[in-house]
Structures are given as structure tokens and as C-alpha cells.
Amino acid sequence: VLEEYIGGEAKVVGFPQRVSVNDICTDIEEQFIQELPARYKDRKLDVVGWKKIDSRNNKLLILMQCAAGNDWRGKTTELQPEVWRDYIRFSCTPTRAFGFAHCVDDELFFETGKEGGIIFDRLRIYRYLKNKDEIRDNTLRTDILNWCNDRLNLISA
């Protein structure tokens, strides 16, 4: 959904994928500094998104952490984009994003955004996919819409 949202590209890089920093740099066309020490696994980075403007660097960059469990609220500030400057020489400051598999009210959504950056909660993902006729991964779109529609039918029954 991130690549659809920004109209660019995105790649899952977090644990257990363990994509190398060098590979991330190659994909986003930013300068590699060094690999993460093994003890840090993924430094809380799960997805990286980018949108190029032209052939030069200095582009939209989004670093995203995802949380699936009920403990998601404790994870909103774990991803620290500035720490990634030790590994990648960014040509501009990346934007932080946070994705989680829950629906929250407007107040908690607002507060979560202050901590986690751009928020992708279940409701936002559902609304986005529902209103989008085509996306790059239509199987994912169908799976998510079916799951959410089933839950909505249970609620309204």
C-alpha cells in the first residue's frame, strides 16, 4: 500500500527478510555507509518507500515500521530515522511512517501520528484499497477487502 500511496516504489526490508543496507541503498539510490551490526537485526525498519522526481538523488523517502500485535502502541517511536544516518547517507531527511493492524478513533489516530509519523492503520488501508480500482498487487487488495468486509458484516449483523 505504501508504494501505491506515494506513487513510487516500496520494499519490505525488515526482519526476518534481513535485506542488507547495501541492497537498500542500491534500490533507493542513496550512498551506502556501512551495514547494521548483527545485534540490531533491522533497527525497527520494516518497509522503505521512495519516489524519484528525476534522475538525481534528493527524493521522497519514507521509512516505515509495522506492528501486528496488540502491543503496537509501545512501538510507535521505536523507529528512529536519524539513527539510519549512520548506515545511509541520505540526500534529504526521510519521513517516518507507522503501520498497524488495528482501527483507532480520531483522537488516538492523531496522537499516534505525532509519535509514528504518517499512519497506516487498518481503516486507512481499507479505505484506500476500497476506493482504488487497480493496484499493483490485486490479490493483496482482494484479500484485505474480503477480510475487512467479513468483519464489517459481523459488526452490522
VEXVOVO-734044 format. One record per residue: residue in one letter; x, z, y of N, C-alpha, C, O in turn. Coordinates in nm, 3 decimals. Layout:
# VEXVOVO-734044
<"a"; <X; Z; Y>; <X; Z; Y>; <X; Z; Y>; <X; Z; Y>>
...
END
This chain:
# VEXVOVO-734044
<"v"; <0.083; 0.000; -0.119>; <0.000; 0.000; 0.000>; <0.088; 0.000; 0.126>; <0.050; -0.058; 0.227>>
<"l"; <0.204; 0.064; 0.120>; <0.291; 0.069; 0.238>; <0.331; -0.072; 0.282>; <0.326; -0.102; 0.401>>
<"e"; <0.369; -0.158; 0.188>; <0.411; -0.292; 0.229>; <0.295; -0.371; 0.287>; <0.314; -0.452; 0.378>>
<"e"; <0.176; -0.348; 0.237>; <0.058; -0.413; 0.293>; <0.033; -0.362; 0.435>; <0.004; -0.440; 0.526>>
<"y"; <0.043; -0.232; 0.453>; <0.016; -0.169; 0.582>; <0.111; -0.222; 0.690>; <0.067; -0.254; 0.801>>
<"i"; <0.238; -0.232; 0.659>; <0.334; -0.276; 0.761>; <0.350; -0.428; 0.765>; <0.413; -0.482; 0.856>>
<"g"; <0.293; -0.497; 0.666>; <0.309; -0.642; 0.662>; <0.451; -0.682; 0.633>; <0.497; -0.788; 0.677>>
<"g"; <0.520; -0.598; 0.559>; <0.661; -0.624; 0.528>; <0.686; -0.601; 0.381>; <0.610; -0.648; 0.296>>
<"e"; <0.792; -0.531; 0.352>; <0.830; -0.506; 0.214>; <0.843; -0.356; 0.190>; <0.864; -0.278; 0.284>>
<"a"; <0.830; -0.317; 0.064>; <0.848; -0.177; 0.027>; <0.901; -0.171; -0.115>; <0.880; -0.262; -0.195>>
<"k"; <0.971; -0.062; -0.143>; <1.030; -0.045; -0.276>; <1.026; 0.102; -0.314>; <1.061; 0.189; -0.234>>
<"v"; <0.984; 0.129; -0.437>; <0.988; 0.265; -0.491>; <1.133; 0.294; -0.528>; <1.193; 0.221; -0.607>>
<"v"; <1.188; 0.401; -0.472>; <1.329; 0.430; -0.492>; <1.353; 0.571; -0.547>; <1.464; 0.602; -0.589>>
<"g"; <1.251; 0.656; -0.547>; <1.267; 0.796; -0.582>; <1.278; 0.824; -0.729>; <1.258; 0.736; -0.814>>
<"f"; <1.309; 0.948; -0.758>; <1.324; 0.997; -0.894>; <1.196; 0.973; -0.971>; <1.090; 1.003; -0.916>>
<"p"; <1.195; 0.922; -1.090>; <1.310; 0.901; -1.178>; <1.375; 0.763; -1.167>; <1.465; 0.731; -1.244>>
<"q"; <1.329; 0.680; -1.070>; <1.388; 0.546; -1.056>; <1.538; 0.553; -1.034>; <1.615; 0.477; -1.094>>
<"r"; <1.580; 0.644; -0.948>; <1.721; 0.664; -0.914>; <1.787; 0.533; -0.869>; <1.890; 0.492; -0.923>>
<"v"; <1.726; 0.470; -0.769>; <1.782; 0.349; -0.710>; <1.902; 0.392; -0.626>; <1.894; 0.489; -0.551>>
<"s"; <2.010; 0.321; -0.637>; <2.131; 0.359; -0.563>; <2.112; 0.335; -0.413>; <2.034; 0.249; -0.372>>
<"v"; <2.183; 0.413; -0.335>; <2.180; 0.395; -0.190>; <2.231; 0.256; -0.154>; <2.180; 0.191; -0.063>>
<"n"; <2.332; 0.211; -0.226>; <2.386; 0.077; -0.201>; <2.278; -0.030; -0.222>; <2.268; -0.124; -0.143>>
<"d"; <2.197; -0.016; -0.328>; <2.088; -0.111; -0.353>; <1.981; -0.104; -0.243>; <1.928; -0.206; -0.201>>
<"i"; <1.951; 0.018; -0.198>; <1.855; 0.033; -0.088>; <1.908; -0.039; 0.036>; <1.834; -0.113; 0.101>>
<"c"; <2.035; -0.019; 0.066>; <2.097; -0.084; 0.183>; <2.092; -0.236; 0.172>; <2.067; -0.305; 0.270>>
<"t"; <2.117; -0.286; 0.053>; <2.110; -0.430; 0.031>; <1.969; -0.481; 0.060>; <1.952; -0.583; 0.127>>
<"d"; <1.868; -0.409; 0.009>; <1.729; -0.451; 0.029>; <1.689; -0.447; 0.177>; <1.629; -0.541; 0.228>>
<"i"; <1.722; -0.338; 0.245>; <1.676; -0.322; 0.383>; <1.775; -0.380; 0.485>; <1.749; -0.378; 0.605>>
<"e"; <1.886; -0.431; 0.436>; <1.988; -0.494; 0.520>; <2.041; -0.400; 0.628>; <2.050; -0.434; 0.746>>
<"e"; <2.076; -0.280; 0.582>; <2.141; -0.183; 0.668>; <2.275; -0.147; 0.605>; <2.296; -0.174; 0.487>>
<"q"; <2.364; -0.088; 0.682>; <2.501; -0.064; 0.636>; <2.510; 0.060; 0.546>; <2.463; 0.168; 0.580>>
<"f"; <2.571; 0.040; 0.430>; <2.594; 0.146; 0.332>; <2.709; 0.234; 0.379>; <2.812; 0.185; 0.426>>
<"i"; <2.691; 0.366; 0.365>; <2.799; 0.461; 0.394>; <2.849; 0.522; 0.264>; <2.968; 0.512; 0.233>>
<"q"; <2.760; 0.587; 0.187>; <2.801; 0.648; 0.061>; <2.678; 0.676; -0.025>; <2.565; 0.677; 0.024>>
<"e"; <2.702; 0.699; -0.153>; <2.595; 0.735; -0.246>; <2.559; 0.883; -0.230>; <2.638; 0.962; -0.179>>
<"l"; <2.440; 0.918; -0.273>; <2.398; 1.058; -0.275>; <2.477; 1.134; -0.380>; <2.505; 1.079; -0.487>>
<"p"; <2.513; 1.257; -0.353>; <2.568; 1.340; -0.460>; <2.460; 1.357; -0.569>; <2.342; 1.370; -0.536>>
<"a"; <2.498; 1.357; -0.694>; <2.404; 1.361; -0.806>; <2.307; 1.479; -0.799>; <2.193; 1.468; -0.842>>
<"r"; <2.352; 1.592; -0.746>; <2.267; 1.711; -0.743>; <2.143; 1.694; -0.655>; <2.049; 1.772; -0.667>>
<"y"; <2.142; 1.594; -0.567>; <2.029; 1.575; -0.477>; <1.922; 1.480; -0.532>; <1.820; 1.461; -0.467>>
<"k"; <1.944; 1.422; -0.647>; <1.851; 1.325; -0.707>; <1.815; 1.216; -0.607>; <1.887; 1.116; -0.596>>
<"d"; <1.704; 1.233; -0.533>; <1.660; 1.128; -0.440>; <1.647; 1.177; -0.296>; <1.604; 1.102; -0.208>>
<"r"; <1.683; 1.302; -0.271>; <1.672; 1.365; -0.138>; <1.532; 1.349; -0.081>; <1.514; 1.334; 0.040>>
<"k"; <1.434; 1.354; -0.171>; <1.290; 1.352; -0.138>; <1.239; 1.216; -0.090>; <1.125; 1.207; -0.045>>
<"l"; <1.321; 1.112; -0.098>; <1.277; 0.977; -0.059>; <1.218; 0.908; -0.181>; <1.287; 0.886; -0.281>>
<"d"; <1.090; 0.873; -0.173>; <1.022; 0.806; -0.284>; <1.001; 0.658; -0.261>; <1.011; 0.578; -0.355>>
<"v"; <0.972; 0.619; -0.138>; <0.945; 0.479; -0.106>; <1.012; 0.446; 0.027>; <1.008; 0.526; 0.120>>
<"v"; <1.073; 0.330; 0.033>; <1.126; 0.281; 0.160>; <1.051; 0.152; 0.194>; <1.034; 0.065; 0.109>>
<"g"; <1.009; 0.142; 0.318>; <0.939; 0.022; 0.365>; <1.011; -0.035; 0.485>; <1.070; 0.039; 0.564>>
<"w"; <1.006; -0.167; 0.501>; <1.073; -0.230; 0.614>; <1.004; -0.361; 0.650>; <0.946; -0.428; 0.565>>
<"k"; <1.012; -0.394; 0.777>; <0.959; -0.521; 0.826>; <1.060; -0.579; 0.924>; <1.091; -0.520; 1.028>>
<"k"; <1.109; -0.696; 0.887>; <1.207; -0.763; 0.972>; <1.135; -0.836; 1.085>; <1.024; -0.887; 1.068>>
<"i"; <1.199; -0.841; 1.198>; <1.148; -0.917; 1.313>; <1.212; -1.055; 1.316>; <1.146; -1.155; 1.341>>
<"d"; <1.342; -1.057; 1.290>; <1.419; -1.181; 1.285>; <1.536; -1.157; 1.190>; <1.531; -1.063; 1.110>>
<"s"; <1.639; -1.239; 1.196>; <1.750; -1.228; 1.101>; <1.846; -1.113; 1.133>; <1.935; -1.084; 1.054>>
<"r"; <1.829; -1.049; 1.247>; <1.918; -0.939; 1.284>; <1.864; -0.807; 1.230>; <1.748; -0.798; 1.188>>
<"n"; <1.951; -0.703; 1.232>; <1.901; -0.573; 1.190>; <1.816; -0.516; 1.304>; <1.773; -0.592; 1.391>>
<"n"; <1.789; -0.386; 1.305>; <1.702; -0.323; 1.403>; <1.559; -0.368; 1.378>; <1.503; -0.455; 1.446>>
<"k"; <1.502; -0.305; 1.276>; <1.369; -0.342; 1.227>; <1.286; -0.217; 1.207>; <1.337; -0.106; 1.217>>
<"l"; <1.159; -0.236; 1.178>; <1.073; -0.124; 1.141>; <1.118; -0.073; 1.005>; <1.124; -0.149; 0.908>>
<"l"; <1.150; 0.056; 0.998>; <1.190; 0.120; 0.873>; <1.105; 0.245; 0.853>; <1.090; 0.326; 0.944>>
<"i"; <1.050; 0.259; 0.733>; <0.970; 0.377; 0.700>; <1.027; 0.440; 0.575>; <1.046; 0.374; 0.473>>
<"l"; <1.053; 0.570; 0.584>; <1.097; 0.649; 0.469>; <0.980; 0.738; 0.430>; <0.929; 0.813; 0.512>>
<"m"; <0.938; 0.729; 0.304>; <0.816; 0.795; 0.261>; <0.839; 0.885; 0.142>; <0.906; 0.849; 0.045>>
<"q"; <0.781; 1.005; 0.151>; <0.777; 1.096; 0.037>; <0.635; 1.095; -0.017>; <0.539; 1.086; 0.060>>
<"c"; <0.620; 1.104; -0.149>; <0.490; 1.108; -0.213>; <0.476; 1.238; -0.293>; <0.573; 1.291; -0.347>>
<"a"; <0.352; 1.287; -0.297>; <0.323; 1.408; -0.374>; <0.192; 1.388; -0.448>; <0.093; 1.344; -0.388>>
<"a"; <0.190; 1.421; -0.575>; <0.070; 1.401; -0.656>; <0.001; 1.531; -0.693>; <-0.118; 1.530; -0.725>>
<"g"; <0.071; 1.640; -0.691>; <0.015; 1.767; -0.738>; <-0.059; 1.844; -0.630>; <-0.067; 1.801; -0.515>>
<"n"; <-0.113; 1.958; -0.669>; <-0.186; 2.043; -0.576>; <-0.095; 2.116; -0.478>; <-0.142; 2.177; -0.382>>
<"d"; <0.036; 2.111; -0.501>; <0.131; 2.178; -0.413>; <0.181; 2.086; -0.301>; <0.285; 2.113; -0.242>>
<"w"; <0.108; 1.980; -0.272>; <0.152; 1.879; -0.175>; <0.176; 1.937; -0.035>; <0.264; 1.889; 0.036>>
<"r"; <0.102; 2.039; 0.005>; <0.116; 2.093; 0.141>; <0.255; 2.150; 0.166>; <0.304; 2.148; 0.279>>
<"g"; <0.319; 2.201; 0.063>; <0.453; 2.254; 0.078>; <0.561; 2.147; 0.083>; <0.678; 2.178; 0.100>>
<"k"; <0.521; 2.021; 0.068>; <0.619; 1.912; 0.063>; <0.621; 1.825; 0.188>; <0.701; 1.733; 0.197>>
<"t"; <0.534; 1.854; 0.283>; <0.520; 1.765; 0.399>; <0.646; 1.752; 0.483>; <0.664; 1.652; 0.552>>
<"t"; <0.732; 1.851; 0.480>; <0.853; 1.846; 0.563>; <0.981; 1.834; 0.481>; <1.091; 1.843; 0.536>>
<"e"; <0.968; 1.813; 0.351>; <1.089; 1.808; 0.267>; <1.175; 1.684; 0.295>; <1.298; 1.694; 0.293>>
<"l"; <1.114; 1.570; 0.320>; <1.191; 1.450; 0.351>; <1.241; 1.461; 0.495>; <1.161; 1.473; 0.588>>
<"q"; <1.371; 1.456; 0.512>; <1.433; 1.464; 0.643>; <1.510; 1.334; 0.669>; <1.624; 1.320; 0.624>>
<"p"; <1.449; 1.239; 0.741>; <1.517; 1.110; 0.764>; <1.655; 1.121; 0.824>; <1.743; 1.040; 0.794>>
<"e"; <1.677; 1.223; 0.910>; <1.810; 1.234; 0.974>; <1.920; 1.262; 0.871>; <2.035; 1.225; 0.894>>
<"v"; <1.887; 1.327; 0.761>; <1.985; 1.353; 0.655>; <2.035; 1.222; 0.595>; <2.150; 1.210; 0.552>>
<"w"; <1.946; 1.123; 0.592>; <1.983; 0.993; 0.533>; <2.088; 0.919; 0.616>; <2.146; 0.822; 0.568>>
<"r"; <2.112; 0.964; 0.738>; <2.218; 0.902; 0.819>; <2.357; 0.926; 0.761>; <2.452; 0.857; 0.797>>
<"d"; <2.370; 1.022; 0.671>; <2.497; 1.044; 0.601>; <2.522; 0.937; 0.496>; <2.635; 0.922; 0.448>>
<"y"; <2.418; 0.862; 0.459>; <2.427; 0.766; 0.349>; <2.403; 0.622; 0.394>; <2.455; 0.528; 0.333>>
<"i"; <2.325; 0.606; 0.500>; <2.290; 0.473; 0.551>; <2.313; 0.472; 0.702>; <2.268; 0.563; 0.772>>
<"r"; <2.381; 0.372; 0.750>; <2.399; 0.356; 0.896>; <2.281; 0.275; 0.948>; <2.285; 0.152; 0.953>>
<"f"; <2.174; 0.346; 0.986>; <2.054; 0.281; 1.035>; <2.079; 0.222; 1.173>; <2.147; 0.282; 1.257>>
<"s"; <2.024; 0.104; 1.195>; <2.038; 0.041; 1.327>; <1.933; 0.092; 1.424>; <1.944; 0.070; 1.545>>
<"c"; <1.832; 0.161; 1.374>; <1.734; 0.230; 1.458>; <1.677; 0.347; 1.376>; <1.695; 0.352; 1.254>>
<"t"; <1.612; 0.438; 1.442>; <1.561; 0.556; 1.375>; <1.443; 0.523; 1.284>; <1.345; 0.464; 1.331>>
<"p"; <1.450; 0.559; 1.155>; <1.337; 0.533; 1.066>; <1.220; 0.627; 1.096>; <1.238; 0.736; 1.149>>
<"t"; <1.102; 0.581; 1.061>; <0.980; 0.660; 1.075>; <0.952; 0.728; 0.943>; <0.971; 0.669; 0.836>>
<"r"; <0.907; 0.852; 0.949>; <0.875; 0.927; 0.828>; <0.728; 0.905; 0.792>; <0.642; 0.894; 0.880>>
<"a"; <0.699; 0.900; 0.662>; <0.562; 0.890; 0.612>; <0.546; 0.983; 0.493>; <0.643; 1.020; 0.427>>
<"f"; <0.421; 1.019; 0.466>; <0.392; 1.109; 0.356>; <0.265; 1.061; 0.286>; <0.161; 1.042; 0.350>>
<"g"; <0.274; 1.043; 0.155>; <0.160; 1.001; 0.076>; <0.123; 1.108; -0.024>; <0.210; 1.169; -0.087>>
<"f"; <-0.008; 1.133; -0.039>; <-0.052; 1.233; -0.135>; <-0.190; 1.196; -0.189>; <-0.267; 1.126; -0.123>>
<"a"; <-0.219; 1.243; -0.308>; <-0.338; 1.200; -0.382>; <-0.457; 1.292; -0.362>; <-0.526; 1.327; -0.458>>
<"h"; <-0.482; 1.332; -0.238>; <-0.595; 1.421; -0.208>; <-0.666; 1.370; -0.083>; <-0.610; 1.292; -0.007>>
<"c"; <-0.788; 1.415; -0.063>; <-0.864; 1.388; 0.059>; <-0.866; 1.517; 0.140>; <-0.885; 1.625; 0.085>>
<"v"; <-0.848; 1.505; 0.270>; <-0.848; 1.623; 0.356>; <-0.938; 1.598; 0.476>; <-0.966; 1.483; 0.511>>
<"d"; <-0.983; 1.705; 0.539>; <-1.066; 1.690; 0.659>; <-0.977; 1.647; 0.776>; <-0.855; 1.646; 0.766>>
<"d"; <-1.042; 1.611; 0.887>; <-0.971; 1.556; 1.002>; <-0.868; 1.652; 1.060>; <-0.760; 1.610; 1.101>>
<"e"; <-0.901; 1.780; 1.065>; <-0.807; 1.878; 1.122>; <-0.680; 1.888; 1.038>; <-0.570; 1.886; 1.092>>
<"l"; <-0.695; 1.898; 0.906>; <-0.578; 1.906; 0.818>; <-0.501; 1.774; 0.817>; <-0.379; 1.773; 0.807>>
<"f"; <-0.573; 1.663; 0.828>; <-0.508; 1.532; 0.837>; <-0.418; 1.527; 0.961>; <-0.303; 1.483; 0.954>>
<"f"; <-0.471; 1.574; 1.074>; <-0.395; 1.576; 1.198>; <-0.272; 1.665; 1.187>; <-0.162; 1.625; 1.224>>
<"e"; <-0.291; 1.785; 1.135>; <-0.179; 1.879; 1.120>; <-0.075; 1.827; 1.021>; <0.045; 1.843; 1.042>>
<"t"; <-0.120; 1.766; 0.914>; <-0.028; 1.710; 0.814>; <0.055; 1.598; 0.876>; <0.173; 1.584; 0.846>>
<"g"; <-0.006; 1.519; 0.963>; <0.066; 1.412; 1.031>; <0.176; 1.463; 1.121>; <0.280; 1.399; 1.135>>
<"k"; <0.154; 1.579; 1.183>; <0.258; 1.638; 1.268>; <0.380; 1.674; 1.185>; <0.494; 1.666; 1.233>>
<"e"; <0.357; 1.713; 1.061>; <0.468; 1.753; 0.973>; <0.526; 1.636; 0.895>; <0.648; 1.624; 0.884>>
<"g"; <0.441; 1.550; 0.841>; <0.486; 1.448; 0.747>; <0.502; 1.308; 0.802>; <0.552; 1.220; 0.732>>
<"g"; <0.459; 1.285; 0.926>; <0.467; 1.150; 0.982>; <0.339; 1.073; 0.954>; <0.230; 1.130; 0.954>>
<"i"; <0.351; 0.944; 0.931>; <0.234; 0.860; 0.901>; <0.178; 0.905; 0.766>; <0.251; 0.914; 0.668>>
<"i"; <0.049; 0.932; 0.763>; <-0.013; 0.988; 0.644>; <-0.088; 0.882; 0.564>; <-0.162; 0.801; 0.619>>
<"f"; <-0.065; 0.885; 0.434>; <-0.139; 0.802; 0.339>; <-0.204; 0.897; 0.238>; <-0.146; 0.927; 0.134>>
<"d"; <-0.325; 0.943; 0.272>; <-0.399; 1.027; 0.177>; <-0.489; 0.935; 0.094>; <-0.498; 0.815; 0.120>>
<"r"; <-0.554; 0.991; -0.004>; <-0.637; 0.911; -0.094>; <-0.745; 0.835; -0.018>; <-0.772; 0.719; -0.048>>
<"l"; <-0.807; 0.900; 0.080>; <-0.915; 0.837; 0.154>; <-0.863; 0.719; 0.237>; <-0.927; 0.614; 0.242>>
<"r"; <-0.748; 0.736; 0.302>; <-0.692; 0.626; 0.380>; <-0.656; 0.508; 0.290>; <-0.682; 0.393; 0.324>>
<"i"; <-0.597; 0.537; 0.177>; <-0.560; 0.430; 0.083>; <-0.686; 0.359; 0.034>; <-0.691; 0.236; 0.028>>
<"y"; <-0.788; 0.438; -0.002>; <-0.914; 0.380; -0.049>; <-0.977; 0.291; 0.057>; <-1.014; 0.177; 0.029>>
<"r"; <-0.989; 0.342; 0.180>; <-1.050; 0.263; 0.287>; <-0.972; 0.135; 0.314>; <-1.031; 0.029; 0.334>>
<"y"; <-0.842; 0.147; 0.312>; <-0.759; 0.029; 0.337>; <-0.782; -0.077; 0.228>; <-0.805; -0.194; 0.258>>
<"l"; <-0.777; -0.035; 0.103>; <-0.793; -0.130; -0.007>; <-0.935; -0.185; -0.015>; <-0.955; -0.301; -0.050>>
<"k"; <-1.033; -0.103; 0.018>; <-1.173; -0.146; 0.013>; <-1.200; -0.255; 0.115>; <-1.278; -0.347; 0.089>>
<"n"; <-1.137; -0.246; 0.231>; <-1.160; -0.341; 0.339>; <-1.066; -0.461; 0.337>; <-1.073; -0.549; 0.423>>
<"k"; <-0.979; -0.465; 0.239>; <-0.881; -0.573; 0.230>; <-0.919; -0.663; 0.113>; <-0.926; -0.615; -0.001>>
<"d"; <-0.944; -0.789; 0.137>; <-0.986; -0.879; 0.030>; <-0.877; -0.908; -0.070>; <-0.902; -0.915; -0.191>>
<"e"; <-0.756; -0.926; -0.021>; <-0.646; -0.959; -0.111>; <-0.524; -0.875; -0.074>; <-0.493; -0.855; 0.044>>
<"i"; <-0.457; -0.828; -0.176>; <-0.328; -0.763; -0.156>; <-0.233; -0.819; -0.261>; <-0.275; -0.892; -0.351>>
<"r"; <-0.108; -0.788; -0.248>; <-0.008; -0.844; -0.340>; <-0.028; -0.800; -0.483>; <0.001; -0.875; -0.576>>
<"d"; <-0.077; -0.678; -0.502>; <-0.099; -0.626; -0.637>; <-0.248; -0.599; -0.656>; <-0.293; -0.485; -0.640>>
<"n"; <-0.324; -0.703; -0.689>; <-0.469; -0.688; -0.701>; <-0.508; -0.598; -0.818>; <-0.616; -0.538; -0.815>>
<"t"; <-0.424; -0.587; -0.920>; <-0.453; -0.496; -1.031>; <-0.453; -0.353; -0.981>; <-0.542; -0.275; -1.016>>
<"l"; <-0.355; -0.317; -0.901>; <-0.350; -0.183; -0.842>; <-0.472; -0.160; -0.755>; <-0.534; -0.053; -0.761>>
<"r"; <-0.507; -0.257; -0.674>; <-0.625; -0.244; -0.588>; <-0.749; -0.216; -0.671>; <-0.825; -0.124; -0.640>>
<"t"; <-0.769; -0.293; -0.776>; <-0.886; -0.275; -0.863>; <-0.885; -0.137; -0.929>; <-0.988; -0.070; -0.933>>
<"d"; <-0.770; -0.095; -0.981>; <-0.760; 0.037; -1.046>; <-0.795; 0.150; -0.949>; <-0.871; 0.240; -0.984>>
<"i"; <-0.741; 0.145; -0.830>; <-0.766; 0.251; -0.732>; <-0.912; 0.250; -0.688>; <-0.975; 0.356; -0.681>>
<"l"; <-0.966; 0.132; -0.658>; <-1.106; 0.125; -0.615>; <-1.200; 0.173; -0.725>; <-1.296; 0.245; -0.697>>
<"n"; <-1.174; 0.134; -0.849>; <-1.259; 0.180; -0.960>; <-1.253; 0.331; -0.975>; <-1.356; 0.395; -0.993>>
<"w"; <-1.132; 0.388; -0.968>; <-1.117; 0.533; -0.980>; <-1.194; 0.604; -0.870>; <-1.268; 0.699; -0.897>>
<"c"; <-1.178; 0.559; -0.747>; <-1.245; 0.623; -0.633>; <-1.395; 0.603; -0.639>; <-1.470; 0.697; -0.612>>
<"n"; <-1.440; 0.485; -0.674>; <-1.585; 0.460; -0.683>; <-1.649; 0.548; -0.790>; <-1.759; 0.599; -0.771>>
<"d"; <-1.581; 0.567; -0.902>; <-1.631; 0.657; -1.007>; <-1.649; 0.798; -0.952>; <-1.751; 0.863; -0.978>>
<"r"; <-1.551; 0.847; -0.876>; <-1.557; 0.981; -0.820>; <-1.668; 0.992; -0.716>; <-1.740; 1.092; -0.710>>
<"l"; <-1.683; 0.887; -0.633>; <-1.788; 0.888; -0.533>; <-1.927; 0.890; -0.597>; <-2.019; 0.954; -0.547>>
<"n"; <-1.941; 0.818; -0.708>; <-2.068; 0.818; -0.781>; <-2.098; 0.956; -0.839>; <-2.214; 0.999; -0.841>>
<"l"; <-1.996; 1.027; -0.885>; <-2.015; 1.161; -0.936>; <-2.060; 1.256; -0.825>; <-2.147; 1.341; -0.846>>
<"i"; <-2.001; 1.242; -0.709>; <-2.036; 1.328; -0.597>; <-2.180; 1.304; -0.550>; <-2.253; 1.399; -0.520>>
<"s"; <-2.219; 1.178; -0.546>; <-2.353; 1.145; -0.493>; <-2.462; 1.162; -0.597>; <-2.580; 1.155; -0.562>>
<"a"; <-2.428; 1.184; -0.722>; <-2.529; 1.199; -0.827>; <-2.594; 1.335; -0.826>; <-2.682; 1.363; -0.908>>
END
